[in-house]
Amino acid sequence: MTHQPVGIRSVALNFPSIVRTNDYWQQNYPELVTQAEGRTLAKLFKPAEPAVNQKEQDLLWSKAVIPYLSDPFRGTIERRVLASDETSLTLEYGAAISALEAAELSTDEVDLMIVTTLFPEQIAPGNASYLARKLGLNCPAWNLESTCSSALVAMQNASALVQTGEYRNVLVVVSCIYSHFVDEDDTLSWFMADGAGAFLVSALKPNQGVLGTKIVHTQATCGAFFNELVIDSNGKPRMRIQTGESASKQLGGTSVDLVRTCCEGAIASAGVSLDDIKFFAFNTPTAWYANLCARSLGIDPDRTINLYPYYANIGPVLPIANLYYGAQSEKIRENDLVLVYTIGSASTAAAIVMRWGEVKLGTLPASAVNLNKSASNILTTV
């Protein structure tokens, strides 16, 4: 198959203004911290039950999780959460403008916008039309959702549409506002946070751009997380994220197989090998996930980064953040081969291999509170 040179032209991030450290819960919910091992987060992330013939995937999951069991916060140090005057739409707008400015592109030059909002303030629909109005776009704009794999599914769609010549410049915007859908007095809130990212997909130089993909469904994780409609204290309907009874087993028992299936499938599609890949942008929804992926594939952990401690789980924004900071720290340079992997519960797992182009970066987000020397300090290796 002949691959046209289509891929990422610019990438940008936008985070809310509030940085919530673990001190917030230690000061406001001391009993919750003391009782953490009996609460949601500890039940969700625990080692697999030992067995005589323990499967390799369970063993790898347990080895990855065990170092964090003494920490009630399971490796989270900071997370970004929305202020009262911020919304998913304001985050998306900031990320979109930053990506366009980095690419030196006007809104009139955008031919299509694909948006993932996890979740919008309204129950439905997503933010695509609202964001198009705020940006002043005159092109089509639609919503696309595949939970935490949404950014890669959108990238595959955008790249294919540019390759056909249907569109020239596709703007992909992704946001996550988990903090509005979990309660502060639930330890689940410790690992969920907010943010937005955007990237522009256009034609690149010869031999650059997307080279191969592999996307599979994750039906084995159905029920690990689910959304429940509740009525809040003001009498308004709101969605709440809940965990299933078998969530820990479902997540731990599928992670290794999924990362191997997708990453090996993507490199085969691209006609390259794991050794050829310069940088791996793994999903980092937990503090140990990048480590788990590296071990599962047998690669050197220096070839990836782990943003989780300072951003927590920002869902579908994670791959954009990993690519942004990989490029910002010069772990990715032009013409390097890059592999991006994501896993979304009850949706898809996806991997994309690309040859990095001359990608322009949006404005650097504010650095972490606990590491003030430089923004690059958040690039904690696994």
C-alpha positions as CSV (number, residue, x, y, z in Angstrom):
1,M,0.0,0.0,0.0
2,T,1.3,3.5,-0.9
3,H,1.1,5.9,2.0
4,Q,0.6,9.6,1.2
5,P,2.6,12.0,3.4
6,V,-0.2,13.0,5.8
7,G,0.1,13.5,9.5
8,I,0.4,16.0,12.4
9,R,1.4,19.6,11.5
10,S,0.9,21.2,14.9
11,V,-0.1,20.1,18.4
12,A,-1.2,22.1,21.4
13,L,-2.4,21.6,25.0
14,N,-4.6,23.7,27.3
15,F,-5.2,23.0,31.0
16,P,-7.5,24.5,33.6
17,S,-6.1,27.0,36.1
18,I,-6.5,25.0,39.3
19,V,-3.8,22.6,40.3
20,R,-5.0,20.3,43.0
21,T,-2.3,18.5,44.9
22,N,-2.7,15.6,47.4
23,D,-2.6,18.2,50.2
24,Y,-6.1,19.2,49.2
25,W,-7.5,15.9,50.3
26,Q,-5.2,15.5,53.3
27,Q,-6.4,18.8,54.6
28,N,-10.1,18.7,53.6
29,Y,-10.8,14.9,53.8
30,P,-8.3,13.5,56.3
31,E,-10.6,10.5,57.2
32,L,-10.9,9.6,53.5
33,V,-7.1,9.4,53.2
34,T,-6.9,7.3,56.4
35,Q,-9.6,4.9,55.1
36,A,-8.4,4.9,51.5
37,E,-7.5,1.2,51.3
38,G,-11.2,0.3,51.7
39,R,-12.4,2.8,49.1
40,T,-12.9,2.9,45.3
41,L,-9.4,3.6,44.1
42,A,-7.7,0.9,46.1
43,K,-10.3,-1.6,45.0
44,L,-10.0,-0.6,41.4
45,F,-6.2,-0.9,41.2
46,K,-4.8,-3.9,43.0
47,P,-2.6,-6.9,42.0
48,A,-4.2,-9.9,40.4
49,E,-5.1,-12.7,42.8
50,P,-2.1,-15.1,43.0
51,A,-2.7,-18.5,41.3
52,V,-0.6,-21.6,40.7
53,N,-0.6,-21.1,37.0
54,Q,-0.7,-17.3,36.9
55,K,-1.0,-15.9,33.5
56,E,1.9,-13.7,32.2
57,Q,-0.4,-10.7,31.8
58,D,-1.6,-10.9,35.4
59,L,2.0,-11.2,36.6
60,L,3.1,-8.2,34.6
61,W,0.1,-6.2,35.9
62,S,0.9,-7.2,39.5
63,K,4.6,-6.3,39.2
64,A,3.6,-2.9,37.8
65,V,1.0,-2.1,40.5
66,I,2.8,-3.4,43.6
67,P,5.3,-0.5,44.0
68,Y,2.3,1.9,44.4
69,L,0.3,0.0,47.0
70,S,1.9,1.9,49.9
71,D,0.7,5.2,48.5
72,P,-3.1,5.9,49.0
73,F,-3.0,8.2,46.0
74,R,-1.6,5.4,43.8
75,G,1.2,7.6,42.3
76,T,-0.8,10.8,41.7
77,I,0.9,14.0,42.8
78,E,-1.1,16.7,41.0
79,R,-4.1,17.0,38.8
80,R,-5.6,19.9,36.9
81,V,-9.3,20.7,37.6
82,L,-11.8,23.2,36.2
83,A,-12.3,26.5,38.0
84,S,-15.9,27.8,38.3
85,D,-15.5,30.0,35.1
86,E,-14.0,27.2,33.0
87,T,-15.7,24.6,30.9
88,S,-14.9,21.9,28.4
89,L,-15.6,24.4,25.7
90,T,-13.2,27.0,27.0
91,L,-10.5,24.4,27.3
92,E,-11.1,23.2,23.7
93,Y,-11.2,26.8,22.4
94,G,-7.8,27.5,24.0
95,A,-6.2,24.3,22.6
96,A,-7.7,24.9,19.1
97,I,-6.5,28.5,18.9
98,S,-3.0,27.5,20.1
99,A,-2.7,24.7,17.5
100,L,-3.8,27.0,14.7
101,E,-1.4,29.7,15.7
102,A,1.4,27.3,15.9
103,A,0.7,26.1,12.4
104,E,0.3,29.7,11.2
105,L,-3.2,28.8,9.9
106,S,-6.4,30.9,10.0
107,T,-9.8,29.5,10.9
108,D,-10.8,30.1,7.2
109,E,-8.2,27.5,6.2
110,V,-9.7,24.7,8.3
111,D,-11.7,22.4,6.1
112,L,-13.0,20.1,8.8
113,M,-13.1,19.9,12.6
114,I,-13.4,16.6,14.6
115,V,-14.2,17.0,18.3
116,T,-14.2,14.7,21.2
117,T,-15.7,16.0,24.5
118,L,-15.5,13.6,27.4
119,F,-17.8,14.8,28.7
120,P,-19.7,17.9,27.6
121,E,-21.6,20.0,30.2
122,Q,-24.8,19.1,28.5
123,I,-25.7,15.4,28.5
124,A,-25.9,15.5,24.6
125,P,-24.8,16.4,22.0
126,G,-21.0,17.0,22.0
127,N,-19.3,20.3,21.6
128,A,-18.5,20.3,17.9
129,S,-21.1,22.8,16.8
130,Y,-20.6,25.0,19.9
131,L,-16.8,25.1,19.3
132,A,-17.3,25.8,15.6
133,R,-19.4,28.8,16.5
134,K,-16.9,30.0,19.1
135,L,-14.0,29.7,16.6
136,G,-16.0,31.2,13.8
137,L,-15.5,28.2,11.5
138,N,-17.4,27.9,8.2
139,C,-16.5,24.2,7.6
140,P,-18.1,20.9,8.7
141,A,-17.6,20.0,12.4
142,W,-18.7,16.7,14.0
143,N,-18.4,14.8,17.2
144,L,-16.4,11.6,17.5
145,E,-16.1,9.5,20.6
146,S,-14.2,6.3,21.4
147,T,-13.5,7.1,25.1
148,C,-9.8,7.3,25.8
149,S,-8.8,6.2,22.3
150,S,-10.7,9.0,20.7
151,A,-7.7,11.1,19.7
152,L,-6.2,8.2,17.7
153,V,-9.5,7.2,16.1
154,A,-9.9,10.8,15.1
155,M,-6.3,10.9,13.7
156,Q,-7.0,7.8,11.6
157,N,-10.2,9.4,10.2
158,A,-8.6,12.7,9.6
159,S,-5.5,11.3,7.9
160,A,-7.7,9.1,5.6
161,L,-9.9,12.1,4.6
162,V,-6.8,14.2,3.8
163,Q,-5.3,11.4,1.8
164,T,-8.4,11.1,-0.3
165,G,-8.2,14.8,-1.1
166,E,-11.6,15.4,0.4
167,Y,-10.1,17.9,2.9
168,R,-6.7,19.6,3.2
169,N,-6.6,20.7,6.8
170,V,-8.4,18.8,9.6
171,L,-8.4,20.2,13.1
172,V,-8.9,17.6,15.8
173,V,-9.8,18.9,19.3
174,V,-10.1,16.6,22.3
175,S,-11.1,17.5,25.9
176,C,-11.7,15.6,29.2
177,I,-13.4,17.0,32.3
178,Y,-13.5,14.0,34.6
179,S,-13.6,16.2,37.7
180,H,-17.2,17.2,37.1
181,F,-18.3,13.5,37.0
182,V,-16.7,12.2,40.2
183,D,-17.3,13.3,43.8
184,E,-14.5,14.8,45.8
185,D,-15.2,12.5,48.7
186,D,-14.7,9.5,46.4
187,T,-11.1,8.4,46.1
188,L,-11.8,7.8,42.4
189,S,-11.4,11.6,42.1
190,W,-7.8,11.3,43.0
191,F,-6.8,9.8,39.7
192,M,-9.1,11.8,37.3
193,A,-8.5,15.3,36.0
194,D,-9.2,17.8,33.2
195,G,-7.5,19.1,30.1
196,A,-7.7,19.6,26.4
197,G,-5.5,19.1,23.4
198,A,-5.6,19.8,19.7
199,F,-3.7,18.9,16.6
200,L,-3.8,19.8,12.9
201,V,-3.7,17.0,10.3
202,S,-2.4,18.1,6.9
203,A,-0.1,17.0,4.1
204,L,3.6,16.7,5.1
205,K,6.9,16.2,3.4
206,P,7.5,12.9,1.5
207,N,7.8,9.8,3.7
208,Q,6.4,11.6,6.8
209,G,3.1,11.2,8.6
210,V,1.0,8.2,9.4
211,L,2.5,4.9,8.2
212,G,0.4,2.2,9.9
213,T,-2.5,1.7,12.4
214,K,-4.1,-1.1,14.3
215,I,-7.4,-0.6,16.1
216,V,-9.4,-3.3,18.0
217,H,-12.5,-3.3,20.2
218,T,-12.2,-3.6,23.9
219,Q,-15.4,-5.5,24.6
220,A,-13.7,-7.5,27.4
221,T,-13.6,-4.3,29.5
222,C,-17.4,-3.5,29.2
223,G,-18.7,-2.7,32.6
224,A,-15.3,-1.8,34.1
225,F,-16.5,1.8,34.1
226,F,-20.0,3.0,33.5
227,N,-21.9,6.3,33.6
228,E,-24.9,6.7,35.9
229,L,-27.5,9.4,35.6
230,V,-28.2,11.1,39.0
231,I,-30.0,14.1,40.3
232,D,-27.8,16.6,42.1
233,S,-28.6,18.8,45.1
234,N,-30.0,21.5,42.7
235,G,-32.4,19.0,41.2
236,K,-30.5,18.9,37.9
237,P,-29.5,15.6,36.1
238,R,-25.8,14.8,36.1
239,M,-23.7,11.9,35.0
240,R,-21.5,10.1,37.5
241,I,-18.6,7.7,36.7
242,Q,-18.9,4.4,38.5
243,T,-16.7,1.3,38.6
244,G,-17.9,-2.2,38.1
245,E,-17.4,-5.1,40.5
246,S,-14.9,-6.8,38.2
247,A,-13.1,-3.7,37.0
248,S,-9.7,-4.5,38.5
249,K,-9.7,-8.0,36.9
250,Q,-11.0,-6.7,33.6
251,L,-8.3,-4.0,33.3
252,G,-5.4,-6.1,34.6
253,G,-6.3,-9.1,32.6
254,T,-6.5,-7.4,29.2
255,S,-3.9,-4.7,29.3
256,V,-0.9,-6.7,28.2
257,D,-2.6,-8.5,25.3
258,L,-4.1,-5.3,24.0
259,V,-0.9,-3.3,23.9
260,R,0.9,-6.2,22.2
261,T,-1.9,-6.7,19.7
262,C,-2.2,-3.1,18.7
263,C,1.5,-2.1,18.7
264,E,2.7,-5.2,16.9
265,G,-0.2,-4.8,14.4
266,A,0.7,-1.1,13.8
267,I,4.4,-1.8,13.2
268,A,3.6,-4.6,10.8
269,S,1.2,-2.3,8.9
270,A,3.9,0.3,8.7
271,G,6.6,-2.2,7.6
272,V,8.9,-1.4,10.5
273,S,10.1,-3.1,13.7
274,L,9.9,-2.1,17.4
275,D,13.7,-1.5,17.2
276,D,13.1,1.2,14.6
277,I,10.8,3.2,16.8
278,K,12.5,6.2,18.4
279,F,9.8,7.2,20.8
280,F,6.7,5.5,22.3
281,A,3.8,7.6,23.5
282,F,1.9,5.1,25.6
283,N,-1.3,5.8,27.3
284,T,-0.7,6.9,30.9
285,P,-4.1,6.6,32.8
286,T,-2.2,5.3,35.8
287,A,1.2,5.9,37.3
288,W,2.4,2.4,36.2
289,Y,0.9,2.1,32.8
290,A,3.8,3.3,30.7
291,N,6.0,0.9,32.7
292,L,3.6,-2.0,32.0
293,C,3.6,-1.2,28.3
294,A,7.3,-1.0,28.1
295,R,7.7,-4.3,29.9
296,S,5.0,-6.0,27.8
297,L,6.9,-5.0,24.6
298,G,10.4,-5.5,26.0
299,I,11.6,-2.0,25.2
300,D,13.9,0.4,27.1
301,P,11.8,2.7,29.3
302,D,14.0,5.6,28.2
303,R,12.1,5.5,24.9
304,T,8.9,6.8,26.5
305,I,7.7,9.2,29.2
306,N,5.3,9.1,32.1
307,L,3.2,12.3,32.6
308,Y,0.7,10.7,35.0
309,P,2.1,11.9,38.4
310,Y,1.5,15.6,37.4
311,Y,-1.6,15.4,35.2
312,A,-3.3,12.2,36.5
313,N,-5.8,10.5,34.1
314,I,-6.9,13.0,31.5
315,G,-8.5,10.3,29.3
316,P,-8.4,11.0,25.5
317,V,-6.0,14.0,26.0
318,L,-3.2,11.7,27.2
319,P,-1.7,10.8,23.8
320,I,-1.7,14.4,22.7
321,A,0.1,15.4,25.9
322,N,2.6,12.6,25.6
323,L,3.4,13.7,22.0
324,Y,3.6,17.3,22.9
325,Y,6.1,16.8,25.8
326,G,8.0,14.2,23.8
327,A,8.6,16.9,21.1
328,Q,9.1,19.7,23.6
329,S,11.8,17.8,25.4
330,E,13.4,16.8,22.1
331,K,12.8,13.1,22.7
332,I,11.1,13.3,19.3
333,R,12.8,15.1,16.3
334,E,11.8,15.5,12.7
335,N,11.8,12.2,10.8
336,D,11.9,10.0,13.9
337,L,9.6,7.0,14.0
338,V,7.0,7.4,16.7
339,L,4.4,4.8,18.0
340,V,1.4,6.1,19.9
341,Y,-0.8,3.6,21.9
342,T,-4.1,4.2,23.7
343,I,-6.6,2.0,25.5
344,G,-10.2,3.0,26.1
345,S,-12.6,1.0,28.2
346,A,-15.7,-0.4,26.5
347,S,-14.5,1.1,23.2
348,T,-11.2,0.6,21.4
349,A,-7.5,0.1,21.8
350,A,-5.4,1.7,19.1
351,A,-1.8,2.2,17.9
352,I,-0.5,4.4,15.2
353,V,3.0,4.5,13.8
354,M,4.1,7.8,12.2
355,R,7.2,9.4,10.9
356,W,7.4,12.7,12.8
357,G,7.3,15.8,10.6
358,E,8.2,19.4,11.2
359,V,5.6,19.7,13.9
360,K,5.0,23.1,15.5
361,L,4.1,23.2,19.2
362,G,1.6,25.5,20.9
363,T,2.3,27.5,24.0
364,L,4.0,25.5,26.8
365,P,1.6,24.9,29.7
366,A,2.4,26.0,33.2
367,S,4.9,23.7,34.9
368,A,4.1,21.4,37.7
369,V,3.8,22.9,41.2
370,N,6.0,20.3,42.8
371,L,8.7,20.6,40.2
372,N,9.4,24.2,39.5
373,K,12.9,24.0,37.9
374,S,11.7,23.6,34.3
375,A,8.7,22.2,32.4
376,S,10.8,19.3,31.3
377,N,11.0,18.0,34.8
378,I,7.5,16.5,34.5
379,L,8.9,14.0,32.0
380,T,9.4,11.4,34.7
381,T,10.6,8.2,33.1
382,V,9.0,4.9,33.9
